[in-house]
């Protein structure tokens, strides 16, 4: 078998992008079946009305394999599948580098943050920070930054739902697209409110298996069309891109100015640091029962993400080779349909029943990816609102009351998100994705690194990091090329572009670390020494789980938690005892 000749993209574009009535009908039936079954699973696995540990962590009962699949499912969002696939199809080399950065981000979480996060946290990001610096100000700020980091990402995925389903099913009209957004939003809120951590984890597991299985099958079909030679695939993609060998070099995505290399470094920093610290990812580390399990869970998750990077690289380049860059950009300027177009093109002009079933599996996996990703983000936001803001007002709040607050918080977060997503669905939403990663990299990453590893870090430094880093991103982001000043920006008719990069990371990440350092210095030597003593009281537990001889498993771990709680109480941070360990910070 020989590689397609250069004229193939133009000749095959029409038949290979026509999904056909049979595939559309099968996709609609599959969507309905998946939504029904997953909602039923959430109801069956949902927690009791007064069991907080089951709602927030699923009793930490997931095996490393299942927890790893759930982490990978949360990490590989619909924005990653569609957006990264689009960047690879349109920008080639630059897109592959960004895809590899997503895998590197999870490796960073695995080796640097996962185990201390699991040891320090209980339910939310606020618990991690409040372990050393208890108080409502810390918890409320952590909740606000959690919302600032995840709401933009939820908007992107919900807003793209209507256009995605219209593209797959052949719908037309704004009202139908808006109806799709609303229906998907209702399902996502239901998953988070009913299923809790265990229910959403189950959906993530189903989603990642379907996504990787169908994607791997499509990638093999793409390689088969090029005689199993990756070199032939990339050469055909370069021809189909219309820019020749430039497709295989850096510059298409970040070649808009004299700072192209710095722009690419800024984007990679934002993805690597931001992706590892987003709250809906870090909350999965709290569901592991031991430090060893969290390491094994991350090993499975990293393996899944690396496989996904390989799949999306082959499918994205296959879309450019078989369909052509011009057709992909014509269907969507951001390339969000490239994964679907590449999957359809891999099947060829004459599609058998088995191939139609495979394509239906691909579209269903993407549909489930949207549902699962946003449900996980809604759960993270709802948990933070209920646990860090509402329940922390009163120490004696009953479990059933906090459970009710968590479910109402899912509504509080989800309903405005759905309504806003319906209003912005026809805008370029890339700035919102970038905003989420930049907040994670500029505010959450410095705060976590300092809180977990710097003994003298103070409350003032923490608040300066969280608030200052977030505000810096919000101030700088409107000046980037993603917001205005270019045809593909969110507001192409305006031009307020004063920041010569597409992401804020090159400036705001160092600023976030600097603000934490300056805030700690401003606190004075006495406060820094007090924080050093508090940190030393729980240091062995945070960094190593304080596991010592005598017993094994959960019993040994519970005893060490109690000893850590006693030391924490002596240091003045409040003991509190929940599930064999100190309450993470108290109110």
C-alpha positions, 0 to 999 in steps of 0.5 A: 500500500502506498501513501496517498498522492498530494491531490487526495485531500481535495478529491476526498474532502466531500465524501470523507466529511459526510457522516451520512444519515445512518451514522447520525441516527446511530449516534443519536441512539447511542447518545440517548442510551449512554446518557440513560445508563450513566445516569442510572449508574450514578443513582445506583452508586450515589452516596447515602444522604448523610455520608460525607466521606462517601460523597467526597471521596467514595470511601477511598475504595477505588483500586489504583487501576480504577482511580488511575482511569478516573484521574486520566478521565478527569485530565483528558477533557473535551477541550483537550480532545477537540482543541488539542486535536485541532491544534495538531491538525492546523499547526503540526509540530507546535500542536504535538509539543502542546500535547506532550506538555499535557502528559508532562504536566501529569508526570509533574503531579505524580512525582512532586505533588501527588503524595503530599497532596493526598497526605495534607488534603481531606476533601478540597483544595481549601483543606490542603491550605488550611492544614497549616493556616486555618481560618475562613479567609483561607478557605473562602479564597481557595474556593474563589480561586477554584471557581476562577480556574474551573468556570472558564473551562466548564463554559468552553466545554458546555458552549461547544456542546451545541455546535458539536452535536449539530455537526455530528447529527446534522442539526441546524438553527440556534435554538436546537444548539441552545437546547443541546447545551441546556440538556447536557448541562442538566445531565452534568449537574445531575451526575455531580449532585447525585453520584458524588465522587464515586458516581463521577469516577465511574463515568470517567472510567467508562469514558476513558476506556471508550475514548482510548479504545475507539481512538486507538482503533482509528489511529491504527486505521490511519496508519494502515492507509500509509502502509504503517509508516509514520514518516509517510503520514507526516509527509502527507500531512505536510502536503495536505497542510498547504504550508509544506515543511513548515507544518513539521517545524515550530512556528505555525501556532506561535509565529505571529510575532518576534517573540515566537519562541518565548510565546511557545515557552509561555504556553508550555509553562502554563499547560505543564504547571496549570494542568497539574494543579487544577482542582478537579485533578488534585481532588482525585488524589484524596480518594487514594487510601495510601500513599502507595496507592496514589503513586500507582494510580498516577502511574496508570493515569500517566500511561493512559495520557501518553497513549492518548497523546500518541492517538491524537497525534496520529488522528490529527495528522491523519485529518490533515493528510486525508482531508486537508488543512483548508477543509478542517479550518473551513469546518471550524477555524479553531480545528475543533472538528479535526478529530471527528474529520480524521476519524471519518476519513480513516474509514474511507469512502465506502463504510461498512456496518462495522466501520459505522459502528466504530465511528458511532463509538468515537462520537459517543466517546466524545459525547461522554467526554463532555458529560464526564469532564464538566460533571467532575468540574462541577463536583470540585466547585460544589465540594469547595463551596459546601465544605470551605464556605458554607459548612465552615461557618459552623463547626457543628454542621451535621453531615446530612446538612453538608451533603444537602449543601453540596448538592445545592452547590452543584445547582448553584454552580451549574445553572449559571454556567449553563445559561452563560454557555448558551449565550457565548457558544458562537464566540471563540472560546480559546481564551477561556481555556487558556485562562483556566490553565494560567490561573492554575499555573500562576496562583494554585501552583505557587500556593501548593508548592509553598504550602507543601514544602516551605516551612516559613510560608505564612497566611499573608504569603498564601493570600498574596499568592492566590489573590495576586496570581489570579488578579494578574492573570485577569488583568493581563489576559485581555491584552493577549492575541487570543482576545483581540487583534487577530482574525481567530481571536474572541473579539476580532473586530476589536484591537486592544492587544498590548501583550505580545503573547497568547498566554500570560504564564511568562509574566504571571507565573514568576509573579505568583511565586514572587508575591508569595515570597514578598507576602511572607517577608511582609508578615515579619520574622515572628509569623514566619517562625510560628509557621515554621513550628506549625509545619514541623509539627506535621511535616513528617505526615505531609511529606511521607505519611509519617508511616513508622513500624507497627501494624500495616495498612489503614490501621497503622496509617490511622495511628500516625494520623492521630499522632500527627493530629496531637502534634498539630494541636500542640503547635496551635493549628487545632487538632480535630479528629476525623477518620483517624486523622486531623481535620485538615485545618479547621475553620 
